[in-house]
Amino acid sequence: MQSRSGFALALMAALAISTFPAKAQSADEQQAQDVVTRQLEAFLSGDFEQAYSYASPDIRKIFPTLDRFMAMVQTGYLPVLRPGNYAFGRVERLADGRLVWEVMINGPDGSDYTAAYFMEMQPDGSWKVDAVTMRRGAAGMT
């Protein structure tokens, strides 16, 4: 179990890395990151309908109602539902065009988690959350 100091170290490392010259963030990457931020903030504010609006069509097929979606989030993604501090890590573009954003989250239980947000561009050019994988710890993507 990682402590808050573990999360703080990971956050400081992410901030330190972000101060070094790196490739510029593309408009797509920024837009996808904004969607993740808006979904996390919607969960925090209790606006679950808004949070659900950021789910991709494929996720909406699997969880066709807000109640089903929220049941899934509450049982498997509590750190995303009630994040403490969170910070964006690396982003990767997959061969299929999706982006994967790494988000380090301090969960409501005080443990650190890494969430990988798989983001899918829609036909209208907007980005939606197509999947999220969670693992305990603030480690980077491999």
MODELLER restraints for C-alpha pairs under 7 A, 6 or more apart:
rsr = mdl.restraints
at = mdl.atoms
rsr.add(forms.Gaussian(group=physical.xy_distance, feature=features.Distance(at['CA:1:A'], at['CA:111:A']), mean=6.21, stdev=0.5))
rsr.add(forms.Gaussian(group=physical.xy_distance, feature=features.Distance(at['CA:2:A'], at['CA:111:A']), mean=5.47, stdev=0.5))
rsr.add(forms.Gaussian(group=physical.xy_distance, feature=features.Distance(at['CA:2:A'], at['CA:112:A']), mean=5.90, stdev=0.5))
rsr.add(forms.Gaussian(group=physical.xy_distance, feature=features.Distance(at['CA:2:A'], at['CA:137:A']), mean=6.60, stdev=0.5))
rsr.add(forms.Gaussian(group=physical.xy_distance, feature=features.Distance(at['CA:3:A'], at['CA:110:A']), mean=6.77, stdev=0.5))
rsr.add(forms.Gaussian(group=physical.xy_distance, feature=features.Distance(at['CA:3:A'], at['CA:111:A']), mean=6.18, stdev=0.5))
rsr.add(forms.Gaussian(group=physical.xy_distance, feature=features.Distance(at['CA:4:A'], at['CA:110:A']), mean=6.53, stdev=0.5))
rsr.add(forms.Gaussian(group=physical.xy_distance, feature=features.Distance(at['CA:7:A'], at['CA:106:A']), mean=6.61, stdev=0.5))
rsr.add(forms.Gaussian(group=physical.xy_distance, feature=features.Distance(at['CA:7:A'], at['CA:112:A']), mean=5.87, stdev=0.5))
rsr.add(forms.Gaussian(group=physical.xy_distance, feature=features.Distance(at['CA:7:A'], at['CA:138:A']), mean=6.55, stdev=0.5))
rsr.add(forms.Gaussian(group=physical.xy_distance, feature=features.Distance(at['CA:10:A'], at['CA:138:A']), mean=6.29, stdev=0.5))
rsr.add(forms.Gaussian(group=physical.xy_distance, feature=features.Distance(at['CA:11:A'], at['CA:87:A']), mean=6.52, stdev=0.5))
rsr.add(forms.Gaussian(group=physical.xy_distance, feature=features.Distance(at['CA:14:A'], at['CA:89:A']), mean=6.15, stdev=0.5))
rsr.add(forms.Gaussian(group=physical.xy_distance, feature=features.Distance(at['CA:31:A'], at['CA:127:A']), mean=7.00, stdev=0.5))
rsr.add(forms.Gaussian(group=physical.xy_distance, feature=features.Distance(at['CA:32:A'], at['CA:119:A']), mean=6.52, stdev=0.5))
rsr.add(forms.Gaussian(group=physical.xy_distance, feature=features.Distance(at['CA:32:A'], at['CA:127:A']), mean=5.53, stdev=0.5))
rsr.add(forms.Gaussian(group=physical.xy_distance, feature=features.Distance(at['CA:35:A'], at['CA:54:A']), mean=6.93, stdev=0.5))
rsr.add(forms.Gaussian(group=physical.xy_distance, feature=features.Distance(at['CA:35:A'], at['CA:127:A']), mean=6.86, stdev=0.5))
rsr.add(forms.Gaussian(group=physical.xy_distance, feature=features.Distance(at['CA:39:A'], at['CA:51:A']), mean=4.74, stdev=0.5))
rsr.add(forms.Gaussian(group=physical.xy_distance, feature=features.Distance(at['CA:39:A'], at['CA:54:A']), mean=6.51, stdev=0.5))
rsr.add(forms.Gaussian(group=physical.xy_distance, feature=features.Distance(at['CA:40:A'], at['CA:80:A']), mean=6.59, stdev=0.5))
rsr.add(forms.Gaussian(group=physical.xy_distance, feature=features.Distance(at['CA:42:A'], at['CA:48:A']), mean=6.38, stdev=0.5))
rsr.add(forms.Gaussian(group=physical.xy_distance, feature=features.Distance(at['CA:42:A'], at['CA:50:A']), mean=6.12, stdev=0.5))
rsr.add(forms.Gaussian(group=physical.xy_distance, feature=features.Distance(at['CA:42:A'], at['CA:51:A']), mean=5.23, stdev=0.5))
rsr.add(forms.Gaussian(group=physical.xy_distance, feature=features.Distance(at['CA:43:A'], at['CA:51:A']), mean=6.03, stdev=0.5))
rsr.add(forms.Gaussian(group=physical.xy_distance, feature=features.Distance(at['CA:43:A'], at['CA:81:A']), mean=5.35, stdev=0.5))
rsr.add(forms.Gaussian(group=physical.xy_distance, feature=features.Distance(at['CA:43:A'], at['CA:82:A']), mean=6.89, stdev=0.5))
rsr.add(forms.Gaussian(group=physical.xy_distance, feature=features.Distance(at['CA:44:A'], at['CA:81:A']), mean=6.72, stdev=0.5))
rsr.add(forms.Gaussian(group=physical.xy_distance, feature=features.Distance(at['CA:44:A'], at['CA:82:A']), mean=5.95, stdev=0.5))
rsr.add(forms.Gaussian(group=physical.xy_distance, feature=features.Distance(at['CA:49:A'], at['CA:66:A']), mean=6.71, stdev=0.5))
rsr.add(forms.Gaussian(group=physical.xy_distance, feature=features.Distance(at['CA:52:A'], at['CA:66:A']), mean=6.67, stdev=0.5))
rsr.add(forms.Gaussian(group=physical.xy_distance, feature=features.Distance(at['CA:54:A'], at['CA:128:A']), mean=5.18, stdev=0.5))
rsr.add(forms.Gaussian(group=physical.xy_distance, feature=features.Distance(at['CA:54:A'], at['CA:129:A']), mean=5.95, stdev=0.5))
rsr.add(forms.Gaussian(group=physical.xy_distance, feature=features.Distance(at['CA:55:A'], at['CA:128:A']), mean=5.44, stdev=0.5))
rsr.add(forms.Gaussian(group=physical.xy_distance, feature=features.Distance(at['CA:55:A'], at['CA:129:A']), mean=4.88, stdev=0.5))
rsr.add(forms.Gaussian(group=physical.xy_distance, feature=features.Distance(at['CA:55:A'], at['CA:130:A']), mean=6.34, stdev=0.5))
rsr.add(forms.Gaussian(group=physical.xy_distance, feature=features.Distance(at['CA:56:A'], at['CA:128:A']), mean=4.87, stdev=0.5))
rsr.add(forms.Gaussian(group=physical.xy_distance, feature=features.Distance(at['CA:56:A'], at['CA:129:A']), mean=5.42, stdev=0.5))
rsr.add(forms.Gaussian(group=physical.xy_distance, feature=features.Distance(at['CA:56:A'], at['CA:130:A']), mean=5.02, stdev=0.5))
rsr.add(forms.Gaussian(group=physical.xy_distance, feature=features.Distance(at['CA:58:A'], at['CA:130:A']), mean=6.91, stdev=0.5))
rsr.add(forms.Gaussian(group=physical.xy_distance, feature=features.Distance(at['CA:59:A'], at['CA:130:A']), mean=6.28, stdev=0.5))
rsr.add(forms.Gaussian(group=physical.xy_distance, feature=features.Distance(at['CA:63:A'], at['CA:69:A']), mean=5.11, stdev=0.5))
rsr.add(forms.Gaussian(group=physical.xy_distance, feature=features.Distance(at['CA:73:A'], at['CA:81:A']), mean=6.71, stdev=0.5))
rsr.add(forms.Gaussian(group=physical.xy_distance, feature=features.Distance(at['CA:74:A'], at['CA:81:A']), mean=6.94, stdev=0.5))
rsr.add(forms.Gaussian(group=physical.xy_distance, feature=features.Distance(at['CA:79:A'], at['CA:105:A']), mean=6.81, stdev=0.5))
rsr.add(forms.Gaussian(group=physical.xy_distance, feature=features.Distance(at['CA:79:A'], at['CA:107:A']), mean=4.34, stdev=0.5))
rsr.add(forms.Gaussian(group=physical.xy_distance, feature=features.Distance(at['CA:79:A'], at['CA:108:A']), mean=6.19, stdev=0.5))
rsr.add(forms.Gaussian(group=physical.xy_distance, feature=features.Distance(at['CA:82:A'], at['CA:107:A']), mean=6.72, stdev=0.5))
rsr.add(forms.Gaussian(group=physical.xy_distance, feature=features.Distance(at['CA:82:A'], at['CA:108:A']), mean=6.02, stdev=0.5))
rsr.add(forms.Gaussian(group=physical.xy_distance, feature=features.Distance(at['CA:83:A'], at['CA:105:A']), mean=6.07, stdev=0.5))
rsr.add(forms.Gaussian(group=physical.xy_distance, feature=features.Distance(at['CA:83:A'], at['CA:106:A']), mean=6.00, stdev=0.5))
rsr.add(forms.Gaussian(group=physical.xy_distance, feature=features.Distance(at['CA:83:A'], at['CA:107:A']), mean=5.11, stdev=0.5))
rsr.add(forms.Gaussian(group=physical.xy_distance, feature=features.Distance(at['CA:83:A'], at['CA:108:A']), mean=6.24, stdev=0.5))
rsr.add(forms.Gaussian(group=physical.xy_distance, feature=features.Distance(at['CA:84:A'], at['CA:105:A']), mean=6.70, stdev=0.5))
rsr.add(forms.Gaussian(group=physical.xy_distance, feature=features.Distance(at['CA:84:A'], at['CA:106:A']), mean=5.02, stdev=0.5))
rsr.add(forms.Gaussian(group=physical.xy_distance, feature=features.Distance(at['CA:84:A'], at['CA:107:A']), mean=5.69, stdev=0.5))
rsr.add(forms.Gaussian(group=physical.xy_distance, feature=features.Distance(at['CA:84:A'], at['CA:108:A']), mean=6.31, stdev=0.5))
rsr.add(forms.Gaussian(group=physical.xy_distance, feature=features.Distance(at['CA:85:A'], at['CA:105:A']), mean=5.95, stdev=0.5))
rsr.add(forms.Gaussian(group=physical.xy_distance, feature=features.Distance(at['CA:85:A'], at['CA:106:A']), mean=5.36, stdev=0.5))
rsr.add(forms.Gaussian(group=physical.xy_distance, feature=features.Distance(at['CA:86:A'], at['CA:103:A']), mean=6.65, stdev=0.5))
rsr.add(forms.Gaussian(group=physical.xy_distance, feature=features.Distance(at['CA:86:A'], at['CA:104:A']), mean=5.41, stdev=0.5))
rsr.add(forms.Gaussian(group=physical.xy_distance, feature=features.Distance(at['CA:86:A'], at['CA:105:A']), mean=4.34, stdev=0.5))
rsr.add(forms.Gaussian(group=physical.xy_distance, feature=features.Distance(at['CA:86:A'], at['CA:106:A']), mean=6.25, stdev=0.5))
rsr.add(forms.Gaussian(group=physical.xy_distance, feature=features.Distance(at['CA:87:A'], at['CA:103:A']), mean=5.64, stdev=0.5))
rsr.add(forms.Gaussian(group=physical.xy_distance, feature=features.Distance(at['CA:87:A'], at['CA:104:A']), mean=5.26, stdev=0.5))
rsr.add(forms.Gaussian(group=physical.xy_distance, feature=features.Distance(at['CA:87:A'], at['CA:105:A']), mean=6.72, stdev=0.5))
rsr.add(forms.Gaussian(group=physical.xy_distance, feature=features.Distance(at['CA:88:A'], at['CA:102:A']), mean=5.94, stdev=0.5))
rsr.add(forms.Gaussian(group=physical.xy_distance, feature=features.Distance(at['CA:88:A'], at['CA:103:A']), mean=4.49, stdev=0.5))
rsr.add(forms.Gaussian(group=physical.xy_distance, feature=features.Distance(at['CA:88:A'], at['CA:104:A']), mean=6.27, stdev=0.5))
rsr.add(forms.Gaussian(group=physical.xy_distance, feature=features.Distance(at['CA:89:A'], at['CA:102:A']), mean=4.96, stdev=0.5))
rsr.add(forms.Gaussian(group=physical.xy_distance, feature=features.Distance(at['CA:89:A'], at['CA:103:A']), mean=5.64, stdev=0.5))
rsr.add(forms.Gaussian(group=physical.xy_distance, feature=features.Distance(at['CA:89:A'], at['CA:104:A']), mean=6.88, stdev=0.5))
rsr.add(forms.Gaussian(group=physical.xy_distance, feature=features.Distance(at['CA:90:A'], at['CA:101:A']), mean=6.17, stdev=0.5))
rsr.add(forms.Gaussian(group=physical.xy_distance, feature=features.Distance(at['CA:90:A'], at['CA:102:A']), mean=5.43, stdev=0.5))
rsr.add(forms.Gaussian(group=physical.xy_distance, feature=features.Distance(at['CA:91:A'], at['CA:99:A']), mean=6.74, stdev=0.5))
rsr.add(forms.Gaussian(group=physical.xy_distance, feature=features.Distance(at['CA:91:A'], at['CA:100:A']), mean=5.51, stdev=0.5))
rsr.add(forms.Gaussian(group=physical.xy_distance, feature=features.Distance(at['CA:91:A'], at['CA:101:A']), mean=4.53, stdev=0.5))
rsr.add(forms.Gaussian(group=physical.xy_distance, feature=features.Distance(at['CA:91:A'], at['CA:102:A']), mean=6.21, stdev=0.5))
rsr.add(forms.Gaussian(group=physical.xy_distance, feature=features.Distance(at['CA:92:A'], at['CA:99:A']), mean=5.62, stdev=0.5))
rsr.add(forms.Gaussian(group=physical.xy_distance, feature=features.Distance(at['CA:92:A'], at['CA:100:A']), mean=5.18, stdev=0.5))
rsr.add(forms.Gaussian(group=physical.xy_distance, feature=features.Distance(at['CA:92:A'], at['CA:101:A']), mean=6.72, stdev=0.5))
rsr.add(forms.Gaussian(group=physical.xy_distance, feature=features.Distance(at['CA:93:A'], at['CA:99:A']), mean=4.52, stdev=0.5))
rsr.add(forms.Gaussian(group=physical.xy_distance, feature=features.Distance(at['CA:93:A'], at['CA:100:A']), mean=6.41, stdev=0.5))
rsr.add(forms.Gaussian(group=physical.xy_distance, feature=features.Distance(at['CA:98:A'], at['CA:118:A']), mean=6.56, stdev=0.5))
rsr.add(forms.Gaussian(group=physical.xy_distance, feature=features.Distance(at['CA:98:A'], at['CA:119:A']), mean=5.46, stdev=0.5))
rsr.add(forms.Gaussian(group=physical.xy_distance, feature=features.Distance(at['CA:98:A'], at['CA:120:A']), mean=4.92, stdev=0.5))
rsr.add(forms.Gaussian(group=physical.xy_distance, feature=features.Distance(at['CA:98:A'], at['CA:121:A']), mean=6.88, stdev=0.5))
rsr.add(forms.Gaussian(group=physical.xy_distance, feature=features.Distance(at['CA:99:A'], at['CA:118:A']), mean=5.78, stdev=0.5))
rsr.add(forms.Gaussian(group=physical.xy_distance, feature=features.Distance(at['CA:99:A'], at['CA:119:A']), mean=5.03, stdev=0.5))
rsr.add(forms.Gaussian(group=physical.xy_distance, feature=features.Distance(at['CA:99:A'], at['CA:120:A']), mean=6.76, stdev=0.5))
rsr.add(forms.Gaussian(group=physical.xy_distance, feature=features.Distance(at['CA:100:A'], at['CA:116:A']), mean=6.12, stdev=0.5))
rsr.add(forms.Gaussian(group=physical.xy_distance, feature=features.Distance(at['CA:100:A'], at['CA:117:A']), mean=5.31, stdev=0.5))
rsr.add(forms.Gaussian(group=physical.xy_distance, feature=features.Distance(at['CA:100:A'], at['CA:118:A']), mean=4.50, stdev=0.5))
rsr.add(forms.Gaussian(group=physical.xy_distance, feature=features.Distance(at['CA:100:A'], at['CA:119:A']), mean=6.05, stdev=0.5))
rsr.add(forms.Gaussian(group=physical.xy_distance, feature=features.Distance(at['CA:101:A'], at['CA:116:A']), mean=5.58, stdev=0.5))
rsr.add(forms.Gaussian(group=physical.xy_distance, feature=features.Distance(at['CA:101:A'], at['CA:117:A']), mean=5.03, stdev=0.5))
rsr.add(forms.Gaussian(group=physical.xy_distance, feature=features.Distance(at['CA:101:A'], at['CA:118:A']), mean=6.64, stdev=0.5))
rsr.add(forms.Gaussian(group=physical.xy_distance, feature=features.Distance(at['CA:102:A'], at['CA:114:A']), mean=6.70, stdev=0.5))
rsr.add(forms.Gaussian(group=physical.xy_distance, feature=features.Distance(at['CA:102:A'], at['CA:115:A']), mean=5.85, stdev=0.5))
rsr.add(forms.Gaussian(group=physical.xy_distance, feature=features.Distance(at['CA:102:A'], at['CA:116:A']), mean=4.63, stdev=0.5))
rsr.add(forms.Gaussian(group=physical.xy_distance, feature=features.Distance(at['CA:102:A'], at['CA:117:A']), mean=6.41, stdev=0.5))
rsr.add(forms.Gaussian(group=physical.xy_distance, feature=features.Distance(at['CA:103:A'], at['CA:114:A']), mean=5.67, stdev=0.5))
rsr.add(forms.Gaussian(group=physical.xy_distance, feature=features.Distance(at['CA:103:A'], at['CA:115:A']), mean=5.11, stdev=0.5))
rsr.add(forms.Gaussian(group=physical.xy_distance, feature=features.Distance(at['CA:103:A'], at['CA:116:A']), mean=6.27, stdev=0.5))
rsr.add(forms.Gaussian(group=physical.xy_distance, feature=features.Distance(at['CA:104:A'], at['CA:113:A']), mean=5.84, stdev=0.5))
rsr.add(forms.Gaussian(group=physical.xy_distance, feature=features.Distance(at['CA:104:A'], at['CA:114:A']), mean=4.57, stdev=0.5))
rsr.add(forms.Gaussian(group=physical.xy_distance, feature=features.Distance(at['CA:104:A'], at['CA:115:A']), mean=6.34, stdev=0.5))
rsr.add(forms.Gaussian(group=physical.xy_distance, feature=features.Distance(at['CA:104:A'], at['CA:138:A']), mean=5.65, stdev=0.5))
rsr.add(forms.Gaussian(group=physical.xy_distance, feature=features.Distance(at['CA:105:A'], at['CA:112:A']), mean=5.81, stdev=0.5))
rsr.add(forms.Gaussian(group=physical.xy_distance, feature=features.Distance(at['CA:105:A'], at['CA:113:A']), mean=5.13, stdev=0.5))
rsr.add(forms.Gaussian(group=physical.xy_distance, feature=features.Distance(at['CA:105:A'], at['CA:114:A']), mean=6.08, stdev=0.5))
rsr.add(forms.Gaussian(group=physical.xy_distance, feature=features.Distance(at['CA:106:A'], at['CA:112:A']), mean=4.59, stdev=0.5))
rsr.add(forms.Gaussian(group=physical.xy_distance, feature=features.Distance(at['CA:106:A'], at['CA:113:A']), mean=6.23, stdev=0.5))
rsr.add(forms.Gaussian(group=physical.xy_distance, feature=features.Distance(at['CA:107:A'], at['CA:113:A']), mean=6.78, stdev=0.5))
rsr.add(forms.Gaussian(group=physical.xy_distance, feature=features.Distance(at['CA:112:A'], at['CA:136:A']), mean=6.06, stdev=0.5))
rsr.add(forms.Gaussian(group=physical.xy_distance, feature=features.Distance(at['CA:112:A'], at['CA:137:A']), mean=4.87, stdev=0.5))
rsr.add(forms.Gaussian(group=physical.xy_distance, feature=features.Distance(at['CA:112:A'], at['CA:138:A']), mean=5.62, stdev=0.5))
rsr.add(forms.Gaussian(group=physical.xy_distance, feature=features.Distance(at['CA:113:A'], at['CA:134:A']), mean=6.75, stdev=0.5))
rsr.add(forms.Gaussian(group=physical.xy_distance, feature=features.Distance(at['CA:113:A'], at['CA:135:A']), mean=5.63, stdev=0.5))
rsr.add(forms.Gaussian(group=physical.xy_distance, feature=features.Distance(at['CA:113:A'], at['CA:136:A']), mean=4.35, stdev=0.5))
rsr.add(forms.Gaussian(group=physical.xy_distance, feature=features.Distance(at['CA:113:A'], at['CA:137:A']), mean=4.57, stdev=0.5))
rsr.add(forms.Gaussian(group=physical.xy_distance, feature=features.Distance(at['CA:113:A'], at['CA:138:A']), mean=5.30, stdev=0.5))
rsr.add(forms.Gaussian(group=physical.xy_distance, feature=features.Distance(at['CA:114:A'], at['CA:134:A']), mean=5.78, stdev=0.5))
rsr.add(forms.Gaussian(group=physical.xy_distance, feature=features.Distance(at['CA:114:A'], at['CA:135:A']), mean=5.44, stdev=0.5))
rsr.add(forms.Gaussian(group=physical.xy_distance, feature=features.Distance(at['CA:114:A'], at['CA:136:A']), mean=6.33, stdev=0.5))
rsr.add(forms.Gaussian(group=physical.xy_distance, feature=features.Distance(at['CA:114:A'], at['CA:137:A']), mean=6.03, stdev=0.5))
rsr.add(forms.Gaussian(group=physical.xy_distance, feature=features.Distance(at['CA:114:A'], at['CA:138:A']), mean=5.17, stdev=0.5))
rsr.add(forms.Gaussian(group=physical.xy_distance, feature=features.Distance(at['CA:114:A'], at['CA:139:A']), mean=6.59, stdev=0.5))
rsr.add(forms.Gaussian(group=physical.xy_distance, feature=features.Distance(at['CA:115:A'], at['CA:132:A']), mean=6.37, stdev=0.5))
rsr.add(forms.Gaussian(group=physical.xy_distance, feature=features.Distance(at['CA:115:A'], at['CA:133:A']), mean=5.59, stdev=0.5))
rsr.add(forms.Gaussian(group=physical.xy_distance, feature=features.Distance(at['CA:115:A'], at['CA:134:A']), mean=4.52, stdev=0.5))
rsr.add(forms.Gaussian(group=physical.xy_distance, feature=features.Distance(at['CA:115:A'], at['CA:135:A']), mean=6.60, stdev=0.5))
rsr.add(forms.Gaussian(group=physical.xy_distance, feature=features.Distance(at['CA:116:A'], at['CA:132:A']), mean=5.46, stdev=0.5))
rsr.add(forms.Gaussian(group=physical.xy_distance, feature=features.Distance(at['CA:116:A'], at['CA:133:A']), mean=5.21, stdev=0.5))
rsr.add(forms.Gaussian(group=physical.xy_distance, feature=features.Distance(at['CA:116:A'], at['CA:134:A']), mean=6.50, stdev=0.5))
rsr.add(forms.Gaussian(group=physical.xy_distance, feature=features.Distance(at['CA:117:A'], at['CA:129:A']), mean=6.67, stdev=0.5))
rsr.add(forms.Gaussian(group=physical.xy_distance, feature=features.Distance(at['CA:117:A'], at['CA:131:A']), mean=6.07, stdev=0.5))
rsr.add(forms.Gaussian(group=physical.xy_distance, feature=features.Distance(at['CA:117:A'], at['CA:132:A']), mean=4.63, stdev=0.5))
rsr.add(forms.Gaussian(group=physical.xy_distance, feature=features.Distance(at['CA:117:A'], at['CA:133:A']), mean=6.84, stdev=0.5))
rsr.add(forms.Gaussian(group=physical.xy_distance, feature=features.Distance(at['CA:118:A'], at['CA:129:A']), mean=6.05, stdev=0.5))
rsr.add(forms.Gaussian(group=physical.xy_distance, feature=features.Distance(at['CA:118:A'], at['CA:130:A']), mean=5.41, stdev=0.5))
rsr.add(forms.Gaussian(group=physical.xy_distance, feature=features.Distance(at['CA:118:A'], at['CA:131:A']), mean=5.03, stdev=0.5))
rsr.add(forms.Gaussian(group=physical.xy_distance, feature=features.Distance(at['CA:118:A'], at['CA:132:A']), mean=6.02, stdev=0.5))
rsr.add(forms.Gaussian(group=physical.xy_distance, feature=features.Distance(at['CA:119:A'], at['CA:127:A']), mean=6.29, stdev=0.5))
rsr.add(forms.Gaussian(group=physical.xy_distance, feature=features.Distance(at['CA:119:A'], at['CA:128:A']), mean=5.61, stdev=0.5))
rsr.add(forms.Gaussian(group=physical.xy_distance, feature=features.Distance(at['CA:119:A'], at['CA:129:A']), mean=4.76, stdev=0.5))
rsr.add(forms.Gaussian(group=physical.xy_distance, feature=features.Distance(at['CA:119:A'], at['CA:130:A']), mean=5.40, stdev=0.5))
rsr.add(forms.Gaussian(group=physical.xy_distance, feature=features.Distance(at['CA:120:A'], at['CA:127:A']), mean=5.52, stdev=0.5))
rsr.add(forms.Gaussian(group=physical.xy_distance, feature=features.Distance(at['CA:120:A'], at['CA:128:A']), mean=5.39, stdev=0.5))
rsr.add(forms.Gaussian(group=physical.xy_distance, feature=features.Distance(at['CA:120:A'], at['CA:129:A']), mean=6.38, stdev=0.5))
rsr.add(forms.Gaussian(group=physical.xy_distance, feature=features.Distance(at['CA:120:A'], at['CA:130:A']), mean=5.84, stdev=0.5))
rsr.add(forms.Gaussian(group=physical.xy_distance, feature=features.Distance(at['CA:121:A'], at['CA:127:A']), mean=4.45, stdev=0.5))
rsr.add(forms.Gaussian(group=physical.xy_distance, feature=features.Distance(at['CA:121:A'], at['CA:128:A']), mean=6.44, stdev=0.5))
